[in-house]
Amino acid sequence: MSAVVRSLLKLATVHRYSSYAYFSLSTPYCAAKKSISDEAIKAQTAKPIEDTIFGKIARKEIKIDLLHEDDQCVAFHDISKQAPTHFLVIPKEPIPQ
């Protein structure tokens, strides 16, 4: 193992998903990670029949700062911006998993 890899392993957290692995540097070496919102977690773990925050946005049940809308998708500003230009684009119809 090279000295560079050993140095990175001291600074980084190794994440493994299936046969893939990636490194993420922890603070203070990079900006702090934001945790994802409860609504995003609910959306990720929702069953196909369950309603999500994104379905409510697509049906206009939740008020948003709309950037674009057409017959297929809706684009809007994210409430937890990660960059000066950060927006989300979601389909109006759910995509089957």
Gaussian input, Z-matrix of N, CA and C with variables (Angstrom, degrees):
# hf/3-21g

backbone

0 1
 N
 C     1     B1
 C     2     B2     1     A1
 N     3     B3     2     A2     1     D1
 C     4     B4     3     A3     2     D2
 C     5     B5     4     A4     3     D3
 N     6     B6     5     A5     4     D4
 C     7     B7     6     A6     5     D5
 C     8     B8     7     A7     6     D6
 N     9     B9     8     A8     7     D7
 C    10    B10     9     A9     8     D8
 C    11    B11    10    A10     9     D9
 N    12    B12    11    A11    10    D10
 C    13    B13    12    A12    11    D11
 C    14    B14    13    A13    12    D12
 N    15    B15    14    A14    13    D13
 C    16    B16    15    A15    14    D14
 C    17    B17    16    A16    15    D15
 N    18    B18    17    A17    16    D16
 C    19    B19    18    A18    17    D17
 C    20    B20    19    A19    18    D18
 N    21    B21    20    A20    19    D19
 C    22    B22    21    A21    20    D20
 C    23    B23    22    A22    21    D21
 N    24    B24    23    A23    22    D22
 C    25    B25    24    A24    23    D23
 C    26    B26    25    A25    24    D24
 N    27    B27    26    A26    25    D25
 C    28    B28    27    A27    26    D26
 C    29    B29    28    A28    27    D27
 N    30    B30    29    A29    28    D28
 C    31    B31    30    A30    29    D29
 C    32    B32    31    A31    30    D30
 N    33    B33    32    A32    31    D31
 C    34    B34    33    A33    32    D32
 C    35    B35    34    A34    33    D33
 N    36    B36    35    A35    34    D34
 C    37    B37    36    A36    35    D35
 C    38    B38    37    A37    36    D36
 N    39    B39    38    A38    37    D37
 C    40    B40    39    A39    38    D38
 C    41    B41    40    A40    39    D39
 N    42    B42    41    A41    40    D40
 C    43    B43    42    A42    41    D41
 C    44    B44    43    A43    42    D42
 N    45    B45    44    A44    43    D43
 C    46    B46    45    A45    44    D44
 C    47    B47    46    A46    45    D45
 N    48    B48    47    A47    46    D46
 C    49    B49    48    A48    47    D47
 C    50    B50    49    A49    48    D48
 N    51    B51    50    A50    49    D49
 C    52    B52    51    A51    50    D50
 C    53    B53    52    A52    51    D51
 N    54    B54    53    A53    52    D52
 C    55    B55    54    A54    53    D53
 C    56    B56    55    A55    54    D54
 N    57    B57    56    A56    55    D55
 C    58    B58    57    A57    56    D56
 C    59    B59    58    A58    57    D57
 N    60    B60    59    A59    58    D58
 C    61    B61    60    A60    59    D59
 C    62    B62    61    A61    60    D60
 N    63    B63    62    A62    61    D61
 C    64    B64    63    A63    62    D62
 C    65    B65    64    A64    63    D63
 N    66    B66    65    A65    64    D64
 C    67    B67    66    A66    65    D65
 C    68    B68    67    A67    66    D66
 N    69    B69    68    A68    67    D67
 C    70    B70    69    A69    68    D68
 C    71    B71    70    A70    69    D69
 N    72    B72    71    A71    70    D70
 C    73    B73    72    A72    71    D71
 C    74    B74    73    A73    72    D72
 N    75    B75    74    A74    73    D73
 C    76    B76    75    A75    74    D74
 C    77    B77    76    A76    75    D75
 N    78    B78    77    A77    76    D76
 C    79    B79    78    A78    77    D77
 C    80    B80    79    A79    78    D78
 N    81    B81    80    A80    79    D79
 C    82    B82    81    A81    80    D80
 C    83    B83    82    A82    81    D81
 N    84    B84    83    A83    82    D82
 C    85    B85    84    A84    83    D83
 C    86    B86    85    A85    84    D84
 N    87    B87    86    A86    85    D85
 C    88    B88    87    A87    86    D86
 C    89    B89    88    A88    87    D87
 N    90    B90    89    A89    88    D88
 C    91    B91    90    A90    89    D89
 C    92    B92    91    A91    90    D90
 N    93    B93    92    A92    91    D91
 C    94    B94    93    A93    92    D92
 C    95    B95    94    A94    93    D93
 N    96    B96    95    A95    94    D94
 C    97    B97    96    A96    95    D95
 C    98    B98    97    A97    96    D96
 N    99    B99    98    A98    97    D97
 C   100   B100    99    A99    98    D98
 C   101   B101   100   A100    99    D99
 N   102   B102   101   A101   100   D100
 C   103   B103   102   A102   101   D101
 C   104   B104   103   A103   102   D102
 N   105   B105   104   A104   103   D103
 C   106   B106   105   A105   104   D104
 C   107   B107   106   A106   105   D105
 N   108   B108   107   A107   106   D106
 C   109   B109   108   A108   107   D107
 C   110   B110   109   A109   108   D108
 N   111   B111   110   A110   109   D109
 C   112   B112   111   A111   110   D110
 C   113   B113   112   A112   111   D111
 N   114   B114   113   A113   112   D112
 C   115   B115   114   A114   113   D113
 C   116   B116   115   A115   114   D114
 N   117   B117   116   A116   115   D115
 C   118   B118   117   A117   116   D116
 C   119   B119   118   A118   117   D117
 N   120   B120   119   A119   118   D118
 C   121   B121   120   A120   119   D119
 C   122   B122   121   A121   120   D120
 N   123   B123   122   A122   121   D121
 C   124   B124   123   A123   122   D122
 C   125   B125   124   A124   123   D123
 N   126   B126   125   A125   124   D124
 C   127   B127   126   A126   125   D125
 C   128   B128   127   A127   126   D126
 N   129   B129   128   A128   127   D127
 C   130   B130   129   A129   128   D128
 C   131   B131   130   A130   129   D129
 N   132   B132   131   A131   130   D130
 C   133   B133   132   A132   131   D131
 C   134   B134   133   A133   132   D132
 N   135   B135   134   A134   133   D133
 C   136   B136   135   A135   134   D134
 C   137   B137   136   A136   135   D135
 N   138   B138   137   A137   136   D136
 C   139   B139   138   A138   137   D137
 C   140   B140   139   A139   138   D138
 N   141   B141   140   A140   139   D139
 C   142   B142   141   A141   140   D140
 C   143   B143   142   A142   141   D141
 N   144   B144   143   A143   142   D142
 C   145   B145   144   A144   143   D143
 C   146   B146   145   A145   144   D144
 N   147   B147   146   A146   145   D145
 C   148   B148   147   A147   146   D146
 C   149   B149   148   A148   147   D147
 N   150   B150   149   A149   148   D148
 C   151   B151   150   A150   149   D149
 C   152   B152   151   A151   150   D150
 N   153   B153   152   A152   151   D151
 C   154   B154   153   A153   152   D152
 C   155   B155   154   A154   153   D153
 N   156   B156   155   A155   154   D154
 C   157   B157   156   A156   155   D155
 C   158   B158   157   A157   156   D156
 N   159   B159   158   A158   157   D157
 C   160   B160   159   A159   158   D158
 C   161   B161   160   A160   159   D159
 N   162   B162   161   A161   160   D160
 C   163   B163   162   A162   161   D161
 C   164   B164   163   A163   162   D162
 N   165   B165   164   A164   163   D163
 C   166   B166   165   A165   164   D164
 C   167   B167   166   A166   165   D165
 N   168   B168   167   A167   166   D166
 C   169   B169   168   A168   167   D167
 C   170   B170   169   A169   168   D168
 N   171   B171   170   A170   169   D169
 C   172   B172   171   A171   170   D170
 C   173   B173   172   A172   171   D171
 N   174   B174   173   A173   172   D172
 C   175   B175   174   A174   173   D173
 C   176   B176   175   A175   174   D174
 N   177   B177   176   A176   175   D175
 C   178   B178   177   A177   176   D176
 C   179   B179   178   A178   177   D177
 N   180   B180   179   A179   178   D178
 C   181   B181   180   A180   179   D179
 C   182   B182   181   A181   180   D180
 N   183   B183   182   A182   181   D181
 C   184   B184   183   A183   182   D182
 C   185   B185   184   A184   183   D183
 N   186   B186   185   A185   184   D184
 C   187   B187   186   A186   185   D185
 C   188   B188   187   A187   186   D186
 N   189   B189   188   A188   187   D187
 C   190   B190   189   A189   188   D188
 C   191   B191   190   A190   189   D189
 N   192   B192   191   A191   190   D190
 C   193   B193   192   A192   191   D191
 C   194   B194   193   A193   192   D192
 N   195   B195   194   A194   193   D193
 C   196   B196   195   A195   194   D194
 C   197   B197   196   A196   195   D195
 N   198   B198   197   A197   196   D196
 C   199   B199   198   A198   197   D197
 C   200   B200   199   A199   198   D198
 N   201   B201   200   A200   199   D199
 C   202   B202   201   A201   200   D200
 C   203   B203   202   A202   201   D201
 N   204   B204   203   A203   202   D202
 C   205   B205   204   A204   203   D203
 C   206   B206   205   A205   204   D204
 N   207   B207   206   A206   205   D205
 C   208   B208   207   A207   206   D206
 C   209   B209   208   A208   207   D207
 N   210   B210   209   A209   208   D208
 C   211   B211   210   A210   209   D209
 C   212   B212   211   A211   210   D210
 N   213   B213   212   A212   211   D211
 C   214   B214   213   A213   212   D212
 C   215   B215   214   A214   213   D213
 N   216   B216   215   A215   214   D214
 C   217   B217   216   A216   215   D215
 C   218   B218   217   A217   216   D216
 N   219   B219   218   A218   217   D217
 C   220   B220   219   A219   218   D218
 C   221   B221   220   A220   219   D219
 N   222   B222   221   A221   220   D220
 C   223   B223   222   A222   221   D221
 C   224   B224   223   A223   222   D222
 N   225   B225   224   A224   223   D223
 C   226   B226   225   A225   224   D224
 C   227   B227   226   A226   225   D225
 N   228   B228   227   A227   226   D226
 C   229   B229   228   A228   227   D227
 C   230   B230   229   A229   228   D228
 N   231   B231   230   A230   229   D229
 C   232   B232   231   A231   230   D230
 C   233   B233   232   A232   231   D231
 N   234   B234   233   A233   232   D232
 C   235   B235   234   A234   233   D233
 C   236   B236   235   A235   234   D234
 N   237   B237   236   A236   235   D235
 C   238   B238   237   A237   236   D236
 C   239   B239   238   A238   237   D237
 N   240   B240   239   A239   238   D238
 C   241   B241   240   A240   239   D239
 C   242   B242   241   A241   240   D240
 N   243   B243   242   A242   241   D241
 C   244   B244   243   A243   242   D242
 C   245   B245   244   A244   243   D243
 N   246   B246   245   A245   244   D244
 C   247   B247   246   A246   245   D245
 C   248   B248   247   A247   246   D246
 N   249   B249   248   A248   247   D247
 C   250   B250   249   A249   248   D248
 C   251   B251   250   A250   249   D249
 N   252   B252   251   A251   250   D250
 C   253   B253   252   A252   251   D251
 C   254   B254   253   A253   252   D252
 N   255   B255   254   A254   253   D253
 C   256   B256   255   A255   254   D254
 C   257   B257   256   A256   255   D255
 N   258   B258   257   A257   256   D256
 C   259   B259   258   A258   257   D257
 C   260   B260   259   A259   258   D258
 N   261   B261   260   A260   259   D259
 C   262   B262   261   A261   260   D260
 C   263   B263   262   A262   261   D261
 N   264   B264   263   A263   262   D262
 C   265   B265   264   A264   263   D263
 C   266   B266   265   A265   264   D264
 N   267   B267   266   A266   265   D265
 C   268   B268   267   A267   266   D266
 C   269   B269   268   A268   267   D267
 N   270   B270   269   A269   268   D268
 C   271   B271   270   A270   269   D269
 C   272   B272   271   A271   270   D270
 N   273   B273   272   A272   271   D271
 C   274   B274   273   A273   272   D272
 C   275   B275   274   A274   273   D273
 N   276   B276   275   A275   274   D274
 C   277   B277   276   A276   275   D275
 C   278   B278   277   A277   276   D276
 N   279   B279   278   A278   277   D277
 C   280   B280   279   A279   278   D278
 C   281   B281   280   A280   279   D279
 N   282   B282   281   A281   280   D280
 C   283   B283   282   A282   281   D281
 C   284   B284   283   A283   282   D282
 N   285   B285   284   A284   283   D283
 C   286   B286   285   A285   284   D284
 C   287   B287   286   A286   285   D285
 N   288   B288   287   A287   286   D286
 C   289   B289   288   A288   287   D287
 C   290   B290   289   A289   288   D288

   B1=1.4481
   B2=1.5311
   B3=1.3098
   B4=1.4637
   B5=1.5268
   B6=1.3105
   B7=1.4654
   B8=1.5215
   B9=1.3267
   B10=1.4756
   B11=1.5215
   B12=1.3252
   B13=1.4671
   B14=1.5210
   B15=1.3243
   B16=1.4712
   B17=1.5217
   B18=1.3352
   B19=1.4702
   B20=1.5171
   B21=1.3342
   B22=1.4646
   B23=1.5193
   B24=1.3226
   B25=1.4598
   B26=1.5200
   B27=1.3250
   B28=1.4614
   B29=1.5215
   B30=1.3316
   B31=1.4622
   B32=1.5169
   B33=1.3110
   B34=1.4587
   B35=1.5161
   B36=1.3094
   B37=1.4507
   B38=1.5212
   B39=1.3087
   B40=1.4601
   B41=1.5178
   B42=1.3192
   B43=1.4603
   B44=1.5205
   B45=1.3113
   B46=1.4627
   B47=1.5212
   B48=1.3100
   B49=1.4527
   B50=1.5180
   B51=1.3147
   B52=1.4518
   B53=1.5209
   B54=1.3203
   B55=1.4657
   B56=1.5199
   B57=1.3304
   B58=1.4538
   B59=1.5226
   B60=1.3115
   B61=1.4592
   B62=1.5142
   B63=1.3153
   B64=1.4575
   B65=1.5165
   B66=1.3123
   B67=1.4542
   B68=1.5129
   B69=1.3095
   B70=1.4664
   B71=1.5178
   B72=1.3171
   B73=1.4599
   B74=1.5126
   B75=1.3063
   B76=1.4559
   B77=1.5198
   B78=1.3247
   B79=1.4540
   B80=1.5175
   B81=1.2831
   B82=1.4597
   B83=1.5207
   B84=1.3145
   B85=1.4600
   B86=1.5260
   B87=1.2970
   B88=1.4594
   B89=1.5206
   B90=1.3162
   B91=1.4639
   B92=1.5276
   B93=1.3074
   B94=1.4628
   B95=1.5202
   B96=1.3249
   B97=1.4581
   B98=1.5204
   B99=1.3125
   B100=1.4591
   B101=1.5184
   B102=1.2978
   B103=1.4529
   B104=1.5244
   B105=1.3260
   B106=1.4531
   B107=1.5202
   B108=1.3041
   B109=1.4574
   B110=1.5239
   B111=1.3208
   B112=1.4588
   B113=1.5239
   B114=1.3447
   B115=1.4622
   B116=1.5268
   B117=1.3243
   B118=1.4678
   B119=1.5242
   B120=1.3312
   B121=1.4650
   B122=1.5218
   B123=1.3280
   B124=1.4684
   B125=1.5240
   B126=1.3320
   B127=1.4640
   B128=1.5246
   B129=1.3287
   B130=1.4588
   B131=1.5196
   B132=1.3114
   B133=1.4605
   B134=1.5253
   B135=1.3256
   B136=1.4646
   B137=1.5247
   B138=1.3011
   B139=1.4519
   B140=1.5310
   B141=1.3387
   B142=1.4654
   B143=1.5274
   B144=1.3184
   B145=1.4638
   B146=1.5285
   B147=1.3257
   B148=1.4568
   B149=1.5251
   B150=1.3252
   B151=1.4535
   B152=1.5248
   B153=1.3311
   B154=1.4588
   B155=1.5218
   B156=1.3147
   B157=1.4601
   B158=1.5248
   B159=1.3384
   B160=1.4567
   B161=1.5281
   B162=1.3214
   B163=1.4619
   B164=1.5181
   B165=1.3312
   B166=1.4654
   B167=1.5243
   B168=1.3340
   B169=1.4682
   B170=1.5232
   B171=1.3287
   B172=1.4652
   B173=1.5254
   B174=1.3409
   B175=1.4739
   B176=1.5262
   B177=1.3267
   B178=1.4694
   B179=1.5266
   B180=1.3284
   B181=1.4580
   B182=1.5232
   B183=1.3244
   B184=1.4615
   B185=1.5190
   B186=1.3280
   B187=1.4621
   B188=1.5312
   B189=1.3430
   B190=1.4633
   B191=1.5197
   B192=1.3285
   B193=1.4623
   B194=1.5293
   B195=1.3267
   B196=1.4621
   B197=1.5256
   B198=1.3275
   B199=1.4643
   B200=1.5215
   B201=1.3322
   B202=1.4635
   B203=1.5198
   B204=1.3287
   B205=1.4605
   B206=1.5130
   B207=1.3197
   B208=1.4563
   B209=1.5246
   B210=1.3261
   B211=1.4624
   B212=1.5285
   B213=1.3442
   B214=1.4577
   B215=1.5207
   B216=1.3413
   B217=1.4634
   B218=1.5244
   B219=1.3438
   B220=1.4628
   B221=1.5273
   B222=1.3352
   B223=1.4679
   B224=1.5214
   B225=1.3393
   B226=1.4597
   B227=1.5211
   B228=1.3403
   B229=1.4616
   B230=1.5223
   B231=1.3230
   B232=1.4591
   B233=1.5264
   B234=1.3231
   B235=1.4684
   B236=1.5238
   B237=1.3292
   B238=1.4682
   B239=1.5224
   B240=1.3154
   B241=1.4627
   B242=1.5192
   B243=1.3321
   B244=1.4562
   B245=1.5238
   B246=1.3325
   B247=1.4650
   B248=1.5292
   B249=1.3306
   B250=1.4730
   B251=1.5321
   B252=1.3270
   B253=1.4635
   B254=1.5171
   B255=1.3204
   B256=1.4620
   B257=1.5158
   B258=1.3239
   B259=1.4526
   B260=1.5186
   B261=1.3123
   B262=1.4625
   B263=1.5174
   B264=1.3072
   B265=1.4597
   B266=1.5183
   B267=1.3322
   B268=1.4661
   B269=1.5222
   B270=1.3269
   B271=1.4647
   B272=1.5227
   B273=1.3190
   B274=1.4682
   B275=1.5281
   B276=1.3183
   B277=1.4613
   B278=1.5232
   B279=1.3272
   B280=1.4684
   B281=1.5277
   B282=1.3130
   B283=1.4587
   B284=1.5247
   B285=1.3342
   B286=1.4679
   B287=1.5205
   B288=1.3377
   B289=1.4692
   B290=1.5039
   A1=107.54
   A2=115.60
   A3=118.99
   A4=111.07
   A5=115.26
   A6=121.04
   A7=110.88
   A8=117.01
   A9=120.59
   A10=110.18
   A11=116.96
   A12=120.76
   A13=110.14
   A14=118.06
   A15=120.68
   A16=110.73
   A17=117.39
   A18=120.86
   A19=110.98
   A20=116.48
   A21=119.80
   A22=111.32
   A23=116.82
   A24=119.80
   A25=112.00
   A26=117.80
   A27=120.76
   A28=111.22
   A29=117.32
   A30=121.80
   A31=113.42
   A32=117.27
   A33=120.72
   A34=111.98
   A35=114.19
   A36=122.81
   A37=106.69
   A38=117.33
   A39=120.59
   A40=108.05
   A41=116.35
   A42=122.36
   A43=107.37
   A44=117.30
   A45=120.55
   A46=109.50
   A47=115.18
   A48=122.81
   A49=106.19
   A50=116.58
   A51=120.99
   A52=108.51
   A53=118.54
   A54=120.16
   A55=112.32
   A56=117.68
   A57=121.56
   A58=110.29
   A59=116.32
   A60=121.45
   A61=108.10
   A62=116.65
   A63=119.80
   A64=108.24
   A65=115.71
   A66=122.51
   A67=109.42
   A68=117.14
   A69=120.43
   A70=107.56
   A71=115.47
   A72=120.00
   A73=109.24
   A74=116.07
   A75=119.73
   A76=109.78
   A77=116.15
   A78=120.51
   A79=108.67
   A80=122.10
   A81=129.58
   A82=114.12
   A83=118.82
   A84=121.27
   A85=113.18
   A86=118.13
   A87=121.13
   A88=107.70
   A89=116.40
   A90=120.91
   A91=109.97
   A92=115.63
   A93=120.93
   A94=110.03
   A95=115.58
   A96=120.16
   A97=108.80
   A98=116.40
   A99=119.94
   A100=107.99
   A101=115.65
   A102=118.29
   A103=108.32
   A104=115.79
   A105=117.89
   A106=109.17
   A107=115.67
   A108=120.69
   A109=111.13
   A110=115.23
   A111=120.79
   A112=110.75
   A113=116.64
   A114=120.43
   A115=110.90
   A116=117.34
   A117=120.27
   A118=110.49
   A119=116.96
   A120=120.53
   A121=109.82
   A122=117.06
   A123=120.45
   A124=110.74
   A125=117.04
   A126=120.68
   A127=111.30
   A128=116.88
   A129=120.61
   A130=112.11
   A131=117.37
   A132=120.62
   A133=113.09
   A134=117.60
   A135=120.94
   A136=110.90
   A137=114.99
   A138=120.37
   A139=107.30
   A140=118.66
   A141=120.53
   A142=114.42
   A143=117.85
   A144=120.56
   A145=111.42
   A146=117.05
   A147=121.22
   A148=111.69
   A149=115.47
   A150=121.53
   A151=109.41
   A152=116.27
   A153=121.43
   A154=109.50
   A155=115.66
   A156=121.29
   A157=110.18
   A158=117.27
   A159=120.81
   A160=111.59
   A161=117.33
   A162=120.25
   A163=111.35
   A164=116.19
   A165=120.67
   A166=111.08
   A167=117.01
   A168=120.39
   A169=109.87
   A170=117.85
   A171=121.67
   A172=111.55
   A173=116.97
   A174=121.04
   A175=112.75
   A176=116.82
   A177=124.14
   A178=112.69
   A179=116.99
   A180=121.35
   A181=110.56
   A182=116.40
   A183=122.50
   A184=107.57
   A185=115.71
   A186=120.41
   A187=109.79
   A188=115.87
   A189=122.07
   A190=109.93
   A191=115.58
   A192=122.33
   A193=106.89
   A194=116.32
   A195=123.44
   A196=111.51
   A197=116.79
   A198=122.48
   A199=111.69
   A200=116.16
   A201=121.20
   A202=108.65
   A203=114.59
   A204=120.04
   A205=108.21
   A206=116.22
   A207=121.12
   A208=107.60
   A209=117.15
   A210=119.03
   A211=113.22
   A212=118.35
   A213=120.73
   A214=115.16
   A215=117.72
   A216=118.45
   A217=112.29
   A218=113.78
   A219=123.07
   A220=106.77
   A221=117.00
   A222=122.07
   A223=108.22
   A224=116.42
   A225=120.49
   A226=109.65
   A227=115.73
   A228=121.36
   A229=109.67
   A230=116.22
   A231=122.46
   A232=108.50
   A233=117.63
   A234=119.61
   A235=111.55
   A236=117.64
   A237=121.95
   A238=108.83
   A239=115.77
   A240=120.28
   A241=111.38
   A242=115.84
   A243=123.19
   A244=111.25
   A245=116.67
   A246=122.40
   A247=107.62
   A248=117.94
   A249=119.86
   A250=113.03
   A251=117.15
   A252=121.09
   A253=107.35
   A254=116.58
   A255=121.66
   A256=107.69
   A257=115.91
   A258=120.28
   A259=109.36
   A260=115.36
   A261=121.75
   A262=109.24
   A263=116.39
   A264=123.03
   A265=106.11
   A266=116.06
   A267=119.98
   A268=109.52
   A269=117.30
   A270=119.87
   A271=110.04
   A272=116.26
   A273=119.28
   A274=111.21
   A275=116.83
   A276=121.58
   A277=108.76
   A278=117.99
   A279=119.72
   A280=111.39
   A281=115.61
   A282=121.35
   A283=107.09
   A284=118.03
   A285=119.15
   A286=111.27
   A287=114.98
   A288=119.70
   A289=110.75
   D1=132.60
   D2=-176.72
   D3=-73.41
   D4=160.81
   D5=179.29
   D6=-63.15
   D7=-34.75
   D8=179.18
   D9=-64.35
   D10=-45.54
   D11=179.90
   D12=-64.20
   D13=-42.52
   D14=178.13
   D15=-61.35
   D16=-40.20
   D17=178.39
   D18=-64.50
   D19=-42.58
   D20=178.76
   D21=-63.77
   D22=-39.67
   D23=-179.79
   D24=-63.24
   D25=-29.88
   D26=176.93
   D27=-70.33
   D28=-31.64
   D29=-176.40
   D30=-94.81
   D31=-20.77
   D32=-168.79
   D33=-108.35
   D34=159.41
   D35=171.06
   D36=-103.68
   D37=130.91
   D38=179.53
   D39=-94.66
   D40=127.36
   D41=178.11
   D42=-111.13
   D43=133.17
   D44=179.54
   D45=-120.85
   D46=129.02
   D47=173.48
   D48=-130.57
   D49=115.18
   D50=-179.04
   D51=57.20
   D52=-127.77
   D53=-179.44
   D54=-94.62
   D55=5.59
   D56=-179.04
   D57=-100.42
   D58=149.79
   D59=175.61
   D60=-139.48
   D61=144.05
   D62=174.20
   D63=-140.66
   D64=160.08
   D65=-178.56
   D66=-107.08
   D67=143.11
   D68=170.46
   D69=-131.89
   D70=131.24
   D71=179.05
   D72=-78.93
   D73=140.49
   D74=179.07
   D75=-96.03
   D76=162.84
   D77=178.27
   D78=-61.76
   D79=150.97
   D80=5.56
   D81=-88.50
   D82=11.22
   D83=-175.65
   D84=-78.61
   D85=-16.98
   D86=174.98
   D87=-149.69
   D88=170.63
   D89=-177.83
   D90=-61.82
   D91=147.87
   D92=179.89
   D93=-64.40
   D94=141.14
   D95=177.49
   D96=-79.46
   D97=140.85
   D98=174.05
   D99=-89.27
   D100=144.51
   D101=176.01
   D102=-80.68
   D103=150.53
   D104=179.89
   D105=-79.11
   D106=154.08
   D107=-174.24
   D108=-72.18
   D109=163.16
   D110=176.95
   D111=-60.41
   D112=-38.20
   D113=-179.69
   D114=-64.91
   D115=-38.75
   D116=178.79
   D117=-66.37
   D118=-39.30
   D119=177.27
   D120=-63.88
   D121=-43.39
   D122=177.86
   D123=-61.02
   D124=-40.58
   D125=-179.84
   D126=-65.69
   D127=-38.39
   D128=-179.26
   D129=-69.78
   D130=-30.58
   D131=-175.94
   D132=-103.38
   D133=4.44
   D134=-177.47
   D135=-69.85
   D136=144.92
   D137=173.79
   D138=-80.84
   D139=158.38
   D140=-176.64
   D141=-54.50
   D142=-31.11
   D143=-177.85
   D144=-79.60
   D145=-28.43
   D146=-177.03
   D147=-69.55
   D148=152.34
   D149=177.97
   D150=-88.32
   D151=147.30
   D152=178.48
   D153=-123.59
   D154=170.34
   D155=176.77
   D156=-60.33
   D157=-35.19
   D158=-178.07
   D159=-70.69
   D160=-35.74
   D161=174.83
   D162=-64.06
   D163=-40.04
   D164=178.06
   D165=-65.46
   D166=-37.93
   D167=177.75
   D168=-67.01
   D169=-44.33
   D170=-179.57
   D171=-61.75
   D172=-34.15
   D173=178.77
   D174=-87.00
   D175=2.22
   D176=179.28
   D177=64.10
   D178=31.18
   D179=175.01
   D180=-82.82
   D181=-19.19
   D182=178.24
   D183=-119.30
   D184=131.96
   D185=-179.08
   D186=-75.17
   D187=133.29
   D188=-178.96
   D189=-136.63
   D190=166.05
   D191=174.29
   D192=-87.50
   D193=88.44
   D194=-172.58
   D195=-71.53
   D196=129.26
   D197=176.23
   D198=-101.15
   D199=-39.18
   D200=-177.13
   D201=-156.63
   D202=146.49
   D203=174.53
   D204=-148.98
   D205=135.83
   D206=171.16
   D207=-139.41
   D208=-165.83
   D209=-176.25
   D210=-73.30
   D211=-12.12
   D212=-177.40
   D213=-111.30
   D214=-28.57
   D215=-173.28
   D216=-148.93
   D217=169.28
   D218=177.20
   D219=-131.78
   D220=134.56
   D221=176.25
   D222=-118.15
   D223=136.26
   D224=-177.50
   D225=-154.30
   D226=161.47
   D227=178.12
   D228=-71.18
   D229=139.63
   D230=176.27
   D231=-75.88
   D232=140.90
   D233=179.62
   D234=-75.77
   D235=-20.12
   D236=177.34
   D237=-115.51
   D238=72.04
   D239=-175.40
   D240=-60.01
   D241=137.46
   D242=176.74
   D243=-106.27
   D244=-8.66
   D245=-178.96
   D246=-154.53
   D247=163.18
   D248=179.19
   D249=-57.41
   D250=-36.62
   D251=176.54
   D252=-113.62
   D253=93.30
   D254=-177.29
   D255=-135.68
   D256=117.51
   D257=177.53
   D258=-141.98
   D259=163.96
   D260=-179.62
   D261=-115.40
   D262=145.75
   D263=174.45
   D264=-124.59
   D265=123.05
   D266=-179.17
   D267=-125.79
   D268=148.54
   D269=176.60
   D270=-75.20
   D271=151.03
   D272=177.52
   D273=-74.15
   D274=-32.54
   D275=177.36
   D276=-101.65
   D277=136.68
   D278=179.15
   D279=-61.07
   D280=145.53
   D281=176.59
   D282=-95.12
   D283=122.31
   D284=-178.81
   D285=-62.26
   D286=144.74
   D287=-178.65
   D288=-82.92

